[in-house]
């Protein structure tokens, strides 16, 4: 039996509770930490976002939500100037509607019922969300889709990857993960953990001797004026990234309604030399992970030293694995030195327009971290 769906723009978040019920009911992983709530959508799409209000598109059958797509506004830093961009995400549709769902009406100007934006809930919502954003001047739109969603974005909706934006995921498994994946090794758990601690201790000792002395880490939020000073001292005047002043750090991490982050301050002679953000998280298999969300450090603070010190911070937290994103070759080498394994490329896709194409034609350095995506 066919069910007819229609789409609406819910940018004022009047129906966000229904959207959350749909996402939690159909896509939440049992046992994992929650990734959606009404407060979460209001946090990133509401007026408290320093970049401005975002966009939420919904598909409904009657008053029941069967599809979602969001676009979060972002303050982007490109070549020493601030621009307004956006991140697309939360692109989900009810599995049952993919076979028996049918649009209540066709898109104005497209009379072909077999066209993608007519027959696909995802295609219709993603197109409508992008259109509303571009009308309001949000032209640099990016996303990091998973393997299932990637073809729809790139082949159907004409998003594209920047070849120079080579973001890679890295993971460092611990002895705990080895035992989880290979249960027969539990008999050697003590030996595995001992070898792990010995190796990490040697790495920490080596990095401490190489790195300039006088650096110290503490789990403490620095003064907002110190964050702004650090941002001014470390921002890349030629590259691409997020605006990472104190408003960014406060909203992105301190005001997040679901996730709890550790803000780690690095000091030298009482002056702030770096910030690092981490998040402990339970994955869909019930394992503790530690996400290294992002870092902002002066030249005297190497990532190799940061990663070796973090192992000491969390050695008693039963972490199964650590992971991070980086697109810098120097930082990738630092991760490998600290026993992080290079995994697959993280696709960063862009809405195809002259604004995003200009990013492909110049020589900008990209700074994209786990924290650059709302899903982490």
Secondary structure per residue as TSV (DSSP state, phi and psi in degrees):
chain	resnum	aa	ss	phi	psi
A	1	X	-	360.0	128.6
A	2	X	-	-73.1	142.2
A	3	X	E	-119.8	133.9
A	4	X	E	-99.4	126.6
A	5	X	E	-110.6	151.7
A	6	X	E	-131.4	162.1
A	7	X	E	-116.7	149.4
A	8	X	E	-140.1	156.6
A	9	X	E	-92.7	119.5
A	10	X	-	-113.9	47.3
A	11	X	T	-65.6	-22.3
A	12	X	T	-86.9	-0.6
A	13	X	-	63.8	34.8
A	14	X	T	-68.7	-29.7
A	15	X	T	-111.9	19.1
A	16	X	H	-62.7	-32.1
A	17	X	H	-61.7	-39.9
A	18	X	H	-68.0	-37.6
A	19	X	H	-62.3	-41.7
A	20	X	H	-65.8	-41.1
A	21	X	H	-58.1	-42.3
A	22	X	H	-63.2	-49.1
A	23	X	H	-64.0	-44.3
A	24	X	H	-68.6	-35.5
A	25	X	H	-72.4	-30.3
A	26	X	H	-109.5	-25.3
A	27	X	H	-126.2	-6.8
A	28	X	-	-70.0	134.6
A	29	X	-	-84.5	124.2
A	30	X	T	-58.7	131.0
A	31	X	T	88.8	-17.9
A	32	X	S	-83.1	158.0
A	33	X	-	-62.3	142.3
A	34	X	-	-66.9	144.5
A	35	X	-	-118.4	-1.6
A	36	X	-	-133.4	147.8
A	37	X	-	-165.2	164.5
A	38	X	H	-61.8	-38.0
A	39	X	H	-65.1	-35.3
A	40	X	H	-61.3	-46.3
A	41	X	H	-67.3	-38.4
A	42	X	H	-66.9	-34.0
A	43	X	H	-62.2	-48.3
A	44	X	H	-90.8	-25.2
A	45	X	H	-106.3	-7.0
A	46	X	S	-88.7	-176.6
A	47	X	T	-70.6	-14.6
A	48	X	T	-77.3	-13.5
A	49	X	S	-64.3	123.3
A	50	X	T	-57.0	-23.3
A	51	X	T	-85.2	-13.6
A	52	X	-	113.3	174.0
A	53	X	-	-62.7	145.8
A	54	X	-	-103.1	-158.3
A	55	X	E	-135.1	139.8
A	56	X	E	-135.9	124.4
A	57	X	E	-114.1	137.9
A	58	X	E	-128.3	148.5
A	59	X	E	-110.1	136.5
A	60	X	E	-131.3	146.3
A	61	X	E	-113.2	107.9
A	62	X	T	65.7	-121.2
A	63	X	T	-107.8	14.8
A	64	X	E	-100.0	124.6
A	65	X	E	-74.4	131.8
A	66	X	E	-127.8	6.2
A	67	X	E	-168.3	148.1
A	68	X	E	-142.6	148.6
A	69	X	E	-149.1	134.7
A	70	X	E	-122.2	162.2
A	71	X	E	-141.1	117.2
A	72	X	E	-96.6	128.1
A	73	X	E	-69.1	143.4
A	74	X	E	-133.1	143.2
A	75	X	E	-90.0	112.6
A	76	X	E	-99.6	146.9
A	77	X	E	-115.4	109.7
A	78	X	E	-131.1	115.4
A	79	X	T	58.6	35.7
A	80	X	T	82.7	10.7
A	81	X	E	-131.0	153.9
A	82	X	E	-95.5	134.7
A	83	X	E	-130.5	157.6
A	84	X	E	-97.3	123.4
A	85	X	E	-127.6	-164.6
A	86	X	E	-159.3	154.1
A	87	X	E	-115.3	126.5
A	88	X	E	-87.6	147.3
A	89	X	E	-172.4	-168.7
A	90	X	E	51.5	40.3
A	91	X	E	-92.9	94.7
A	92	X	E	-135.3	146.7
A	93	X	E	-138.6	151.0
A	94	X	-	-64.7	130.7
A	95	X	T	-58.5	-37.1
A	96	X	T	-65.5	-25.8
A	97	X	H	-81.5	-13.6
A	98	X	H	-70.8	-20.1
A	99	X	H	-106.6	-44.7
A	100	X	H	-103.8	-2.8
A	101	X	E	-77.9	147.6
A	102	X	E	-146.6	137.4
A	103	X	E	-67.2	141.6
A	104	X	S	-67.9	-28.5
A	105	X	S	-153.7	157.2
A	106	X	-	-81.9	161.0
A	107	X	-	-67.7	132.8
A	108	X	T	-56.3	130.5
A	109	X	T	91.5	-5.6
A	110	X	-	-132.4	102.6
A	111	X	-	-92.2	2.8
A	112	X	-	-85.6	110.5
A	113	X	T	-67.3	-14.8
A	114	X	T	-95.8	-1.2
A	115	X	S	-68.6	153.4
A	116	X	H	-60.9	-43.5
A	117	X	H	-76.3	-8.7
A	118	X	H	-91.1	-42.6
A	119	X	H	-94.9	-15.2
A	120	X	-	-103.5	125.7
A	121	X	H	-60.8	-47.1
A	122	X	H	-59.0	-47.5
A	123	X	H	-60.7	-42.0
A	124	X	H	-65.7	-47.1
A	125	X	H	-67.2	-43.4
A	126	X	H	-64.0	-40.6
A	127	X	H	-65.8	-43.8
A	128	X	H	-66.4	-39.0
A	129	X	H	-65.1	-47.6
A	130	X	H	-60.3	-42.4
A	131	X	H	-62.2	-44.0
A	132	X	H	-64.7	-38.7
A	133	X	H	-66.4	-44.0
A	134	X	H	-67.0	-34.3
A	135	X	H	-60.0	-32.3
A	136	X	T	-95.6	15.8
A	137	X	T	88.5	9.8
A	138	X	-	-92.2	96.8
A	139	X	-	-107.2	-23.7
A	140	X	E	-93.9	93.8
A	141	X	E	-115.3	125.0
A	142	X	E	-129.5	168.5
A	143	X	E	-160.7	164.6
A	144	X	-	-128.3	74.8
A	145	X	-	-73.5	157.0
A	146	X	-	-80.4	179.5
A	147	X	H	-62.5	-34.1
A	148	X	H	-70.5	-39.0
A	149	X	H	-83.9	-21.7
A	150	X	H	-54.6	-48.8
A	151	X	H	-60.2	-37.5
A	152	X	I	-62.6	-41.9
A	153	X	I	-68.8	-45.0
A	154	X	I	-87.0	-40.5
A	155	X	I	-87.4	-35.7
A	156	X	I	-93.3	-39.2
A	157	X	S	-106.2	3.1
A	158	X	-	65.9	28.6
A	159	X	-	-75.2	159.2
A	160	X	E	-140.7	160.0
A	161	X	E	-96.8	137.8
A	162	X	-	-78.8	122.3
A	163	X	T	-64.1	-30.7
A	164	X	T	-82.7	-12.6
A	165	X	-	-91.3	82.9
A	166	X	-	-99.1	84.4
A	167	X	E	-90.2	130.8
A	168	X	E	-122.0	144.2
A	169	X	E	-93.1	138.1
A	170	X	E	-124.3	144.9
A	171	X	E	-136.7	137.4
A	172	X	E	-117.0	105.5
A	173	X	E	-73.1	150.8
A	174	X	-	-108.1	173.1
A	175	X	H	-59.9	-30.5
A	176	X	H	-62.3	-41.8
A	177	X	H	-68.1	-39.7
A	178	X	H	-57.3	-43.2
A	179	X	H	-68.3	-37.4
A	180	X	H	-63.4	-42.8
A	181	X	H	-78.1	-35.9
A	182	X	S	-122.0	81.6
A	183	X	G	-56.2	-26.6
A	184	X	G	-67.2	-16.7
A	185	X	G	-81.2	0.1
A	186	X	G	-59.9	-29.1
A	187	X	G	-65.8	-22.1
A	188	X	G	-107.4	18.9
A	189	X	H	-56.5	-43.0
A	190	X	H	-63.2	-39.9
A	191	X	H	-67.4	-44.6
A	192	X	H	-60.1	-44.9
A	193	X	H	-66.2	-37.8
A	194	X	H	-64.2	-43.4
A	195	X	H	-63.8	-39.7
A	196	X	H	-61.6	-48.0
A	197	X	H	-64.5	-37.9
A	198	X	H	-63.6	-46.0
A	199	X	H	-63.6	-45.9
A	200	X	H	-66.0	-34.8
A	201	X	H	-64.5	-41.1
A	202	X	H	-65.6	-40.5
A	203	X	H	-62.8	-43.4
A	204	X	H	-63.1	-42.1
A	205	X	H	-63.8	-41.3
A	206	X	H	-65.0	-45.6
A	207	X	H	-66.8	-35.8
A	208	X	H	-66.0	-32.8
A	209	X	H	-77.4	-29.7
A	210	X	H	-79.8	-44.3
A	211	X	S	-69.2	151.1
A	212	X	-	-61.2	139.3
A	213	X	T	-71.8	160.1
A	214	X	T	99.9	-3.1
A	215	X	E	-84.3	142.5
A	216	X	E	-144.2	140.7
A	217	X	E	-101.7	145.5
A	218	X	E	-149.3	142.3
A	219	X	E	-82.4	88.5
A	220	X	-	-158.6	140.2
A	221	X	-	-82.1	123.2
A	222	X	-	-73.0	170.1
A	223	X	-	-63.7	147.7
A	224	X	H	-58.2	-36.4
A	225	X	H	-64.2	-33.5
A	226	X	H	-70.2	-37.0
A	227	X	H	-64.4	-44.9
A	228	X	H	-62.7	-38.2
A	229	X	H	-65.4	-42.2
A	230	X	H	-64.4	-40.8
A	231	X	H	-59.8	-45.5
A	232	X	H	-63.7	-31.3
A	233	X	H	-83.3	-21.8
A	234	X	H	-113.1	-11.7
A	235	X	-	-64.4	143.9
A	236	X	-	-91.1	118.2
A	237	X	S	-77.9	-7.5
A	238	X	S	-115.1	-9.9
A	239	X	S	-100.5	-170.5
A	240	X	E	-120.8	135.7
A	241	X	E	-176.9	-163.7
A	242	X	E	-90.3	151.7
A	243	X	-	-70.5	119.7
A	244	X	-	-119.6	50.1
A	245	X	S	-82.1	-173.7
A	246	X	H	-63.4	-32.3
A	247	X	H	-62.9	-37.6
A	248	X	H	-63.7	-51.4
A	249	X	H	-64.5	-39.7
A	250	X	I	-65.3	-49.0
A	251	X	I	-69.5	-47.1
A	252	X	I	-64.5	-38.1
A	253	X	I	-117.6	-47.5
A	254	X	I	-72.4	-29.5
A	255	X	T	-101.2	4.8
A	256	X	-	-62.4	128.2
A	257	X	S	-79.6	-15.2
A	258	X	S	-113.7	-51.3
A	259	X	-	-83.5	149.3
A	260	X	-	-113.7	123.6
A	261	X	E	-113.4	149.6
A	262	X	E	-96.1	123.8
A	263	X	E	-100.1	115.2
A	264	X	E	-108.0	121.6
A	265	X	E	-100.1	134.2
A	266	X	E	-107.4	125.6
A	267	X	E	-123.4	153.4
A	268	X	E	-140.8	120.4
A	269	X	T	54.0	44.3
A	270	X	T	70.7	-0.8
A	271	X	E	-100.0	141.5
A	272	X	E	-71.7	125.0
A	273	X	E	-111.8	-11.4
A	274	X	E	-173.7	159.1
A	275	X	E	-128.6	139.9
A	276	X	E	-134.5	137.6
A	277	X	E	-116.6	130.1
A	278	X	E	-127.1	159.1
A	279	X	E	-141.8	124.5
A	280	X	E	-88.2	133.6
A	281	X	E	-148.0	142.1
A	282	X	E	-95.9	122.1
A	283	X	-	-83.6	-177.2
A	284	X	T	-67.0	-14.6
A	285	X	T	-102.0	11.4
A	286	X	S	78.9	15.2
A	287	X	-	-97.3	143.3
A	288	X	E	-79.6	125.0
A	289	X	E	-117.1	156.4
A	290	X	E	-121.1	110.4
A	291	X	E	-89.0	124.7
A	292	X	E	-91.1	97.4
A	293	X	E	-67.4	-49.8
A	294	X	E	-173.8	170.4
A	295	X	E	-146.6	152.7
A	296	X	E	-141.6	103.9
A	297	X	E	-132.6	150.6
A	298	X	-	-71.8	169.7
A	299	X	T	-63.9	-24.0
A	300	X	T	-80.6	1.7
A	301	X	S	-116.6	107.6
A	302	X	-	-85.5	148.4
A	303	X	H	-65.0	-32.9
A	304	X	H	-58.6	-44.4
A	305	X	H	-65.0	-42.9
A	306	X	H	-58.2	-48.0
A	307	X	H	-66.4	-38.4
A	308	X	H	-67.6	-35.0
A	309	X	H	-71.7	-36.1
A	310	X	H	-61.7	-33.9
A	311	X	H	-59.5	-35.7
A	312	X	H	-72.6	-33.9
A	313	X	H	-62.7	-37.2
A	314	X	T	-116.4	18.6
A	315	X	T	-65.8	-22.4
A	316	X	T	-106.0	19.0
A	317	X	S	-101.7	10.1
A	318	X	-	55.5	43.7
A	319	X	-	-78.1	130.8
A	320	X	S	-84.0	-35.9
A	321	X	E	-160.8	154.6
A	322	X	E	-108.4	148.7
A	323	X	E	-151.8	158.1
A	324	X	E	-157.8	166.2
A	325	X	E	-114.1	145.0
A	326	X	E	-155.2	152.8
A	327	X	-	-125.0	15.8
A	328	X	-	-106.1	131.3
A	329	X	H	-61.1	-40.2
A	330	X	H	-63.6	-41.6
A	331	X	H	-70.9	-33.5
A	332	X	H	-63.0	-39.6
A	333	X	H	-65.7	-38.0
A	334	X	H	-64.0	-39.1
A	335	X	H	-65.6	-44.5
A	336	X	H	-62.4	-38.7
A	337	X	H	-61.1	-29.7
A	338	X	T	-98.3	28.1
A	339	X	T	70.9	19.5
A	340	X	-	-81.0	136.6
A	341	X	E	-96.8	132.9
A	342	X	E	-75.6	126.3
A	343	X	E	-107.3	-158.7
A	344	X	E	-70.2	162.4
A	345	X	E	-68.3	141.3
A	346	X	E	-92.8	113.7
A	347	X	-	-71.2	126.0
A	348	X	-	-113.1	112.1
A	349	X	E	-106.2	155.8
A	350	X	E	-134.2	141.9
A	351	X	-	-62.5	132.5
A	352	X	-	-81.2	105.7
A	353	X	S	-154.5	170.0
A	354	X	H	-58.5	-30.6
A	355	X	H	-66.8	-46.7
A	356	X	H	-75.6	-32.3
A	357	X	H	-63.3	-28.8
A	358	X	H	-65.4	-29.2
A	359	X	H	-65.3	-27.7
A	360	X	H	-78.1	-26.5
A	361	X	H	-89.6	-14.5
A	362	X	S	-102.7	-168.1
A	363	X	-	-115.8	35.7
A	364	X	-	-74.7	145.0
A	365	X	-	-82.9	132.6
A	366	X	B	-98.5	140.6
A	367	X	-	-125.5	98.2
A	368	X	-	-128.5	127.1
A	369	X	-	-122.4	177.2
A	370	X	G	-57.1	-37.5
A	371	X	G	-68.9	-12.4
A	372	X	G	-76.1	-7.5
A	373	X	S	-114.7	140.7
A	374	X	T	-73.0	-18.5
A	375	X	T	-76.4	-10.0
A	376	X	-	-103.7	360.0
